[in-house]
Amino acid sequence: MSKTLFGIKACDTMKKARTWLDEHGVSYAFHDYKACGIDRGNLQKWCDEHGWETVLNRAGTTFRKLSDEQKADLDQAKAIELMLAQPSMIKRPVLDLGNKTLIGFKPERYAAELACPPYLLDFVART
């Protein structure tokens, strides 16, 4: 099953996720949504699965710089429009596993969801 990692290349959390995937031999395609944009379909899918409140990164600089009017009365439709206009507002990374997505990076969650075999984890720990 193909996996796609969505995010921004220069983000520190993205670097951690990419390093983890590489070290654990997990193949994936990388989609930089700051450089290549993001489509409404993916945002809709992620928001339906996790809730727009999880997908929208309110802690980031881009969101904090919005006017009070832009931040007012947020709902899923408005959040998707904001993220389409400025993909930096999408929480990252988003790892699409095909049958579901993971939002954010936690090594233990990646290990559990990707079911890395113990022999591989032992091998990576020794190298």
Secondary structure, DSSP 8 states (H G I E B T S, - for coil): ---EEEE-TT-HHHHHHHHHHHHTT---EEEEHHHH---HHHHHHHHHHH-HHHHB-TTSHHHHTS-HHHHTT--HHHHHHHHHH-GGGB-S-EEE-SS-EEES--HHHHHHHHT--HHHHHHHHH-
